[in-house]
Amino acid sequence: MAKINIIEPGSPPAFIAAAIVRHKLIGPGERLGVAVSGGADSVCLLVALTELAGQFGWDLRVLHMNHGLRGAESDADAAFVASLAARLGLPCSVETRVIEQGPDWENRARHARLDFFTGQMRLHSLALVATGHTLDDQAETVLLRLLRGAAPESLRAILPATAGRLIRPMLAVTHEQAVEWLTRQGIDWREDSSNQHVRYSRNWLRSEILPAVEIRFPAARRTLARHAAVALDDAEFWAGAVSDAISGVFQERPDSLIATVDALAILPAALRRRVLRFALARWTAAMSGTAQLEAVMELISGLRRSGKVRLAEAEVWVSMGQVRIGRHSMRPVVDPQQIHTAGVYALPWRGTSLLVERLDQQPATLRSWLPGDRAAWTHSPRRLKELFQQARIPAWDRAGWPVLESGGIVIWAAGLGSNSDVAAEEVPGQSDSPGGSPI
């Protein structure tokens, strides 16, 4: 193998070294896994890191996963990577996990690789795993996310480092630069025939769309990648602003965050949008586009006094000037119980029991309130819904609200009032009796 000049200005190793220093990706003397598929990008990364390792005392291990998607071609890739590692004097871990073709196989293969990397980090005490994502990959990812309607912060695209201890030191290197550098150094690599299949969106952008765009806009890839770098800087700024706003606006509950509409409405739209997305991210990972977020923004805007936006795993609910963001609200139901005498009854509502001091009309039924229920203790029968509104009780807190019904009439509702012939109040839970029998 030819002598490699790693300090050549503008060479892939120079870009890689600069990225490692700028983003503090690798510390001196660390043990590092290098993911190598056999393609030009990952081979370029491996050879460059091998040369840099001597200066920084890194301990490298080559990692290769064979998905078996291309039969003998995949096996040949694995053999090539093992041979390259041996020539470089590096240990190599090769694992075969066959991923069946079918819907979402790319995502399944990615998760399999991440699982492989995690296992190797644990097995060999690796601090990090480096992958060969390039400027081209970054540009393609930005464009894909734009076309899919991703949020502005998602345009950070491929991050230099992740919480899962993956690093990407080649994001300033183009695929063309990697190929040209390997050719000059006399280093071989493998070509993946599946990269030619334009049925995959990324391959379609890479082979057809971006080349056509670059006829008129030659710097398109670098421009898209530059947007990712700017978005990363923006995201770091917004993270602090959003954190401060979240703590100042929301009250936390076990299953939700609660705020007032006014507190959210006075935030600048850009900050409000990010606060809402951040809050929703605690409960759902399914909201990746902007359409649903804009529906939430409209709901919060005050144009509607109440309403709900339901997502896959979460909901945003506006009621009585308040906003609830969290898991889908489950309606707790008070099992109907017949009450004949005064006593304490188990009440599966807010962890309390019900103390009935006087009950002149018998029997009565303890149950959850229902739409249409009317209070019998007011001068003229009023719907409980009106009493909830008068007491400023938001819709999500009304679920499972306990009432006593006697003779088809609601004679008591928790916290809202009662007939003169019944006295009832909530007390700390005292009953473990099945069915809420009197104590």
ZAGU-692842 format. One record per residue (C-alpha): residue in three letters; residue number from 1; chain; x negated, y negated, z negated. Coordinates in steps of 0.05 Angstrom, whole numbers, always signed. Layout:
REM residues N
R residuo num cadena     c1     c2     c3
R     Ala NUM      A      X      Y      Z
...
***
This chain:
REM residues 439
R residuo num cadena     c1     c2     c3
R     Met   1      A     +0     +0     +0
R     Ala   2      A    -28    -68    +19
R     Lys   3      A    -51   -119    -32
R     Ile   4      A     +7   -165    -50
R     Asn   5      A     -3   -240    -58
R     Ile   6      A    +47   -256   -112
R     Ile   7      A    +31   -330   -117
R     Glu   8      A    +46   -346    -45
R     Pro   9      A    +91   -407    -48
R     Gly  10      A   +162   -393    -23
R     Ser  11      A   +153   -318    -27
R     Pro  12      A   +205   -273    -61
R     Pro  13      A   +158   -259   -120
R     Ala  14      A   +148   -334   -131
R     Phe  15      A   +224   -345   -131
R     Ile  16      A   +234   -286   -178
R     Ala  17      A   +181   -311   -226
R     Ala  18      A   +212   -381   -226
R     Ala  19      A   +281   -353   -241
R     Ile  20      A   +255   -312   -298
R     Val  21      A   +222   -373   -329
R     Arg  22      A   +280   -421   -316
R     His  23      A   +334   -375   -344
R     Lys  24      A   +290   -341   -397
R     Leu  25      A   +310   -274   -368
R     Ile  26      A   +253   -230   -394
R     Gly  27      A   +209   -238   -455
R     Pro  28      A   +136   -217   -459
R     Gly  29      A   +125   -142   -470
R     Glu  30      A   +198   -122   -460
R     Arg  31      A   +220    -55   -433
R     Leu  32      A   +259    -65   -370
R     Gly  33      A   +301    -21   -324
R     Val  34      A   +301    -38   -250
R     Ala  35      A   +362    -16   -210
R     Val  36      A   +338     +8   -142
R     Ser  37      A   +385    +32    -87
R     Gly  38      A   +330    +39    -36
R     Gly  39      A   +353    -20     +5
R     Ala  40      A   +308    -79    +22
R     Asp  41      A   +334   -125    -34
R     Ser  42      A   +324    -76    -91
R     Val  43      A   +257    -51    -64
R     Cys  44      A   +233   -124    -59
R     Leu  45      A   +254   -135   -131
R     Leu  46      A   +219    -72   -156
R     Val  47      A   +153    -86   -121
R     Ala  48      A   +152   -159   -143
R     Leu  49      A   +168   -141   -216
R     Thr  50      A   +114    -87   -214
R     Glu  51      A    +62   -139   -196
R     Leu  52      A    +89   -190   -247
R     Ala  53      A    +92   -137   -302
R     Gly  54      A    +16   -135   -306
R     Gln  55      A    +15   -209   -326
R     Phe  56      A    +71   -206   -376
R     Gly  57      A    +62   -137   -405
R     Trp  58      A   +130   -111   -383
R     Asp  59      A   +144    -36   -385
R     Leu  60      A   +186    -18   -324
R     Arg  61      A   +230    +42   -309
R     Val  62      A   +264    +54   -242
R     Leu  63      A   +339    +70   -244
R     His  64      A   +377   +101   -186
R     Met  65      A   +448   +126   -182
R     Asn  66      A   +467   +173   -125
R     His  67      A   +542   +167   -112
R     Gly  68      A   +539   +221    -59
R     Leu  69      A   +583   +181    -12
R     Arg  70      A   +540   +194    +49
R     Gly  71      A   +519   +265    +37
R     Ala  72      A   +448   +279    +61
R     Glu  73      A   +436   +205    +72
R     Ser  74      A   +451   +191     -1
R     Asp  75      A   +405   +247    -23
R     Ala  76      A   +350   +219    +21
R     Asp  77      A   +358   +151    -12
R     Ala  78      A   +349   +183    -80
R     Ala  79      A   +287   +220    -57
R     Phe  80      A   +258   +155    -27
R     Val  81      A   +268   +117    -92
R     Ala  82      A   +235   +172   -133
R     Ser  83      A   +176   +174    -85
R     Leu  84      A   +169    +98    -87
R     Ala  85      A   +170    +98   -163
R     Ala  86      A   +115   +152   -164
R     Arg  87      A    +72   +111   -116
R     Leu  88      A    +79    +51   -162
R     Gly  89      A    +63    +93   -223
R     Leu  90      A   +131    +82   -255
R     Pro  91      A   +178   +130   -290
R     Cys  92      A   +244   +141   -254
R     Ser  93      A   +314   +162   -274
R     Val  94      A   +359   +189   -219
R     Glu  95      A   +430   +209   -234
R     Thr  96      A   +483   +237   -187
R     Arg  97      A   +556   +218   -199
R     Val  98      A   +600   +232   -139
R     Ile  99      A   +654   +179   -131
R     Glu 100      A   +712   +205    -88
R     Gln 101      A   +732   +160    -31
R     Gly 102      A   +800   +127    -40
R     Pro 103      A   +834    +65    -67
R     Asp 104      A   +789    +21   -110
R     Trp 105      A   +729    +67   -102
R     Glu 106      A   +682     +7   -100
R     Asn 107      A   +705    -15   -169
R     Arg 108      A   +701    +56   -195
R     Ala 109      A   +630    +63   -169
R     Arg 110      A   +611     -3   -201
R     His 111      A   +637    +20   -268
R     Ala 112      A   +599    +85   -260
R     Arg 113      A   +534    +47   -248
R     Leu 114      A   +546     +3   -308
R     Asp 115      A   +558    +64   -351
R     Phe 116      A   +493    +94   -323
R     Phe 117      A   +454    +31   -340
R     Thr 118      A   +482    +29   -410
R     Gly 119      A   +463   +101   -422
R     Gln 120      A   +393    +90   -396
R     Met 121      A   +383    +28   -440
R     Arg 122      A   +403    +69   -500
R     Leu 123      A   +363   +131   -481
R     His 124      A   +298    +94   -463
R     Ser 125      A   +304    +33   -509
R     Leu 126      A   +308    -14   -450
R     Ala 127      A   +322    -87   -467
R     Leu 128      A   +350   -104   -398
R     Val 129      A   +367    -78   -329
R     Ala 130      A   +349   -121   -268
R     Thr 131      A   +390   -116   -205
R     Gly 132      A   +373   -140   -134
R     His 133      A   +430   -188   -121
R     Thr 134      A   +407   -241    -72
R     Leu 135      A   +428   -310    -49
R     Asp 136      A   +469   -275     +6
R     Asp 137      A   +508   -235    -46
R     Gln 138      A   +520   -299    -85
R     Ala 139      A   +546   -336    -23
R     Glu 140      A   +592   -279     -4
R     Thr 141      A   +619   -275    -75
R     Val 142      A   +634   -350    -78
R     Leu 143      A   +671   -346    -11
R     Leu 144      A   +710   -284    -31
R     Arg 145      A   +732   -316    -96
R     Leu 146      A   +752   -380    -60
R     Leu 147      A   +794   -341    -11
R     Arg 148      A   +827   -302    -67
R     Gly 149      A   +846   -365   -105
R     Ala 150      A   +799   -358   -164
R     Ala 151      A   +793   -411   -218
R     Pro 152      A   +737   -463   -213
R     Glu 153      A   +696   -430   -269
R     Ser 154      A   +698   -364   -230
R     Leu 155      A   +657   -398   -175
R     Arg 156      A   +596   -387   -220
R     Ala 157      A   +601   -320   -184
R     Ile 158      A   +541   -275   -199
R     Leu 159      A   +509   -298   -264
R     Pro 160      A   +433   -297   -275
R     Ala 161      A   +446   -257   -338
R     Thr 162      A   +506   -222   -369
R     Ala 163      A   +528   -203   -439
R     Gly 164      A   +518   -131   -417
R     Arg 165      A   +443   -145   -412
R     Leu 166      A   +440   -145   -336
R     Ile 167      A   +395   -197   -303
R     Arg 168      A   +392   -220   -230
R     Pro 169      A   +324   -253   -216
R     Met 170      A   +333   -255   -140
R     Leu 171      A   +392   -303   -133
R     Ala 172      A   +346   -355    -99
R     Val 173      A   +320   -303    -49
R     Thr 174      A   +356   -289    +17
R     His 175      A   +362   -219    +46
R     Glu 176      A   +324   -244   +106
R     Gln 177      A   +266   -268    +62
R     Ala 178      A   +264   -200    +27
R     Val 179      A   +261   -163    +93
R     Glu 180      A   +208   -209   +122
R     Trp 181      A   +164   -204    +59
R     Leu 182      A   +169   -128    +55
R     Thr 183      A   +151   -123   +129
R     Arg 184      A    +89   -166   +120
R     Gln 185      A    +68   -124    +60
R     Gly 186      A    +78    -59    +99
R     Ile 187      A   +131    -33    +51
R     Asp 188      A   +188    +11    +75
R     Trp 189      A   +260    +11    +52
R     Arg 190      A   +324    +48    +68
R     Glu 191      A   +385    +23   +108
R     Asp 192      A   +454    +40    +81
R     Ser 193      A   +499    +58   +140
R     Ser 194      A   +562    +42    +99
R     Asn 195      A   +543    -31   +101
R     Gln 196      A   +566    -32   +173
R     His 197      A   +638    -13   +155
R     Val 198      A   +678    -78   +163
R     Arg 199      A   +739    -48   +129
R     Tyr 200      A   +706    -72    +65
R     Ser 201      A   +717   -147    +54
R     Arg 202      A   +646   -163    +35
R     Asn 203      A   +617   -127    +96
R     Trp 204      A   +667   -163   +140
R     Leu 205      A   +645   -231   +113
R     Arg 206      A   +572   -212   +118
R     Ser 207      A   +572   -184   +189
R     Glu 208      A   +626   -225   +224
R     Ile 209      A   +651   -287   +187
R     Leu 210      A   +588   -318   +158
R     Pro 211      A   +547   -309   +222
R     Ala 212      A   +602   -344   +261
R     Val 213      A   +605   -400   +210
R     Glu 214      A   +530   -409   +211
R     Ile 215      A   +532   -423   +286
R     Arg 216      A   +561   -491   +268
R     Phe 217      A   +538   -496   +195
R     Pro 218      A   +469   -464   +192
R     Ala 219      A   +461   -476   +117
R     Ala 220      A   +528   -445    +99
R     Arg 221      A   +500   -389    +55
R     Arg 222      A   +454   -436    +16
R     Thr 223      A   +511   -486     +8
R     Leu 224      A   +558   -434    -21
R     Ala 225      A   +503   -408    -67
R     Arg 226      A   +489   -479    -89
R     His 227      A   +562   -486   -109
R     Ala 228      A   +553   -426   -155
R     Ala 229      A   +494   -460   -189
R     Val 230      A   +533   -525   -198
R     Ala 231      A   +593   -486   -224
R     Leu 232      A   +548   -452   -275
R     Asp 233      A   +524   -519   -302
R     Asp 234      A   +596   -544   -304
R     Ala 235      A   +619   -482   -341
R     Glu 236      A   +567   -492   -395
R     Phe 237      A   +592   -563   -406
R     Trp 238      A   +666   -543   -405
R     Ala 239      A   +654   -486   -454
R     Gly 240      A   +638   -535   -510
R     Ala 241      A   +695   -583   -492
R     Val 242      A   +745   -525   -488
R     Ser 243      A   +722   -496   -555
R     Asp 244      A   +732   -563   -590
R     Ala 245      A   +801   -572   -558
R     Ile 246      A   +823   -502   -576
R     Ser 247      A   +805   -510   -649
R     Gly 248      A   +840   -578   -652
R     Val 249      A   +904   -559   -616
R     Phe 250      A   +922   -487   -633
R     Gln 251      A   +942   -450   -696
R     Glu 252      A   +923   -377   -695
R     Arg 253      A   +969   -319   -709
R     Pro 254      A   +953   -245   -705
R     Asp 255      A   +987   -238   -637
R     Ser 256      A   +987   -308   -610
R     Leu 257      A   +964   -380   -610
R     Ile 258      A  +1014   -435   -627
R     Ala 259      A  +1009   -509   -607
R     Thr 260      A  +1056   -567   -597
R     Val 261      A  +1074   -588   -526
R     Asp 262      A  +1053   -659   -542
R     Ala 263      A   +984   -638   -566
R     Leu 264      A   +972   -601   -500
R     Ala 265      A  +1005   -654   -457
R     Ile 266      A   +958   -710   -479
R     Leu 267      A   +897   -671   -457
R     Pro 268      A   +869   -690   -388
R     Ala 269      A   +896   -642   -336
R     Ala 270      A   +827   -612   -322
R     Leu 271      A   +815   -598   -395
R     Arg 272      A   +887   -574   -407
R     Arg 273      A   +880   -525   -349
R     Arg 274      A   +816   -495   -377
R     Val 275      A   +844   -493   -448
R     Leu 276      A   +904   -453   -424
R     Arg 277      A   +861   -405   -384
R     Phe 278      A   +815   -395   -443
R     Ala 279      A   +874   -383   -490
R     Leu 280      A   +906   -333   -442
R     Ala 281      A   +840   -297   -432
R     Arg 282      A   +845   -274   -505
R     Trp 283      A   +906   -233   -488
R     Thr 284      A   +901   -214   -415
R     Ala 285      A   +848   -202   -363
R     Ala 286      A   +898   -197   -307
R     Met 287      A   +906   -271   -290
R     Ser 288      A   +851   -284   -240
R     Gly 289      A   +886   -330   -191
R     Thr 290      A   +910   -402   -195
R     Ala 291      A   +984   -393   -178
R     Gln 292      A  +1003   -365   -246
R     Leu 293      A   +961   -417   -283
R     Glu 294      A   +996   -473   -244
R     Ala 295      A  +1063   -443   -265
R     Val 296      A  +1039   -448   -337
R     Met 297      A  +1016   -520   -326
R     Glu 298      A  +1085   -537   -299
R     Leu 299      A  +1118   -505   -359
R     Ile 300      A  +1075   -545   -407
R     Ser 301      A  +1083   -610   -368
R     Gly 302      A  +1148   -628   -402
R     Leu 303      A  +1191   -623   -340
R     Arg 304      A  +1225   -564   -372
R     Arg 305      A  +1245   -565   -446
R     Ser 306      A  +1240   -490   -453
R     Gly 307      A  +1221   -429   -414
R     Lys 308      A  +1173   -372   -406
R     Val 309      A  +1118   -349   -358
R     Arg 310      A  +1105   -274   -363
R     Leu 311      A  +1038   -245   -343
R     Ala 312      A  +1016   -173   -341
R     Glu 313      A   +995   -170   -414
R     Ala 314      A  +1014   -237   -442
R     Glu 315      A  +1065   -293   -439
R     Val 316      A  +1070   -368   -448
R     Trp 317      A  +1134   -390   -482
R     Val 318      A  +1158   -461   -493
R     Ser 319      A  +1213   -475   -544
R     Met 320      A  +1231   -531   -592
R     Gly 321      A  +1170   -572   -572
R     Gln 322      A  +1122   -516   -587
R     Val 323      A  +1081   -469   -542
R     Arg 324      A  +1066   -397   -557
R     Ile 325      A  +1010   -362   -519
R     Gly 326      A   +998   -289   -534
R     Arg 327      A  +1020   -218   -527
R     His 328      A  +1090   -203   -503
R     Ser 329      A  +1135   -218   -562
R     Met 330      A  +1165   -155   -589
R     Arg 331      A  +1236   -163   -616
R     Pro 332      A  +1236   -134   -687
R     Val 333      A  +1304   -102   -699
R     Val 334      A  +1335    -97   -768
R     Asp 335      A  +1368    -29   -771
R     Pro 336      A  +1442    -39   -787
R     Gln 337      A  +1454    -23   -861
R     Gln 338      A  +1520    -20   -898
R     Ile 339      A  +1520    -60   -962
R     His 340      A  +1574    -46  -1013
R     Thr 341      A  +1544    -73  -1078
R     Ala 342      A  +1495   -125  -1101
R     Gly 343      A  +1422   -102  -1102
R     Val 344      A  +1356   -106  -1065
R     Tyr 345      A  +1352    -78   -995
R     Ala 346      A  +1291    -63   -953
R     Leu 347      A  +1284   -115   -898
R     Pro 348      A  +1234   -100   -842
R     Trp 349      A  +1227   -175   -827
R     Arg 350      A  +1167   -215   -849
R     Gly 351      A  +1150   -162   -901
R     Thr 352      A  +1208   -181   -947
R     Ser 353      A  +1268   -149   -981
R     Leu 354      A  +1338   -178   -987
R     Leu 355      A  +1368   -194  -1055
R     Val 356      A  +1444   -195  -1053
R     Glu 357      A  +1469   -227  -1117
R     Arg 358      A  +1543   -230  -1102
R     Leu 359      A  +1585   -197  -1049
R     Asp 360      A  +1660   -208  -1057
R     Gln 361      A  +1679   -182   -988
R     Gln 362      A  +1660   -109   -977
R     Pro 363      A  +1631    -77   -940
R     Ala 364      A  +1580   -120   -903
R     Thr 365      A  +1529   -100   -850
R     Leu 366      A  +1457   -124   -850
R     Arg 367      A  +1431   -130   -779
R     Ser 368      A  +1392   -174   -730
R     Trp 369      A  +1427   -235   -702
R     Leu 370      A  +1457   -230   -633
R     Pro 371      A  +1470   -284   -581
R     Gly 372      A  +1540   -310   -591
R     Asp 373      A  +1539   -301   -667
R     Arg 374      A  +1575   -357   -703
R     Ala 375      A  +1566   -382   -774
R     Ala 376      A  +1629   -377   -817
R     Trp 377      A  +1606   -424   -872
R     Thr 378      A  +1607   -488   -832
R     His 379      A  +1667   -535   -827
R     Ser 380      A  +1680   -508   -758
R     Pro 381      A  +1648   -444   -732
R     Arg 382      A  +1581   -461   -701
R     Arg 383      A  +1536   -416   -660
R     Leu 384      A  +1474   -393   -697
R     Lys 385      A  +1434   -417   -637
R     Glu 386      A  +1454   -488   -654
R     Leu 387      A  +1432   -478   -726
R     Phe 388      A  +1365   -450   -701
R     Gln 389      A  +1356   -512   -658
R     Gln 390      A  +1376   -559   -715
R     Ala 391      A  +1324   -524   -760
R     Arg 392      A  +1272   -530   -704
R     Ile 393      A  +1260   -454   -704
R     Pro 394      A  +1228   -435   -637
R     Ala 395      A  +1258   -379   -595
R     Trp 396      A  +1201   -329   -609
R     Asp 397      A  +1212   -335   -685
R     Arg 398      A  +1286   -320   -679
R     Ala 399      A  +1275   -249   -655
R     Gly 400      A  +1303   -200   -706
R     Trp 401      A  +1330   -256   -751
R     Pro 402      A  +1372   -221   -805
R     Val 403      A  +1445   -235   -817
R     Leu 404      A  +1501   -205   -858
R     Glu 405      A  +1566   -191   -821
R     Ser 406      A  +1632   -176   -855
R     Gly 407      A  +1697   -166   -819
R     Gly 408      A  +1665   -187   -753
R     Ile 409      A  +1642   -253   -783
R     Val 410      A  +1571   -274   -799
R     Ile 411      A  +1574   -292   -873
R     Trp 412      A  +1498   -303   -884
R     Ala 413      A  +1437   -317   -842
R     Ala 414      A  +1367   -320   -871
R     Gly 415      A  +1348   -392   -886
R     Leu 416      A  +1409   -421   -851
R     Gly 417      A  +1466   -414   -901
R     Ser 418      A  +1520   -368   -927
R     Asn 419      A  +1594   -363   -945
R     Ser 420      A  +1614   -379  -1016
R     Asp 421      A  +1631   -306  -1029
R     Val 422      A  +1559   -282  -1018
R     Ala 423      A  +1492   -303  -1046
R     Ala 424      A  +1431   -273  -1013
R     Glu 425      A  +1357   -291  -1009
R     Glu 426      A  +1291   -263   -986
R     Val 427      A  +1246   -235  -1039
R     Pro 428      A  +1177   -203  -1035
R     Gly 429      A  +1184   -132  -1009
R     Gln 430      A  +1203    -85  -1066
R     Ser 431      A  +1234    -25  -1033
R     Asp 432      A  +1200    +36  -1004
R     Ser 433      A  +1266    +73  -1001
R     Pro 434      A  +1285   +103   -934
R     Gly 435      A  +1338    +65   -897
R     Gly 436      A  +1335     +6   -945
R     Ser 437      A  +1379    +36   -999
R     Pro 438      A  +1394     -8  -1059
R     Ile 439      A  +1343     -5  -1115
***
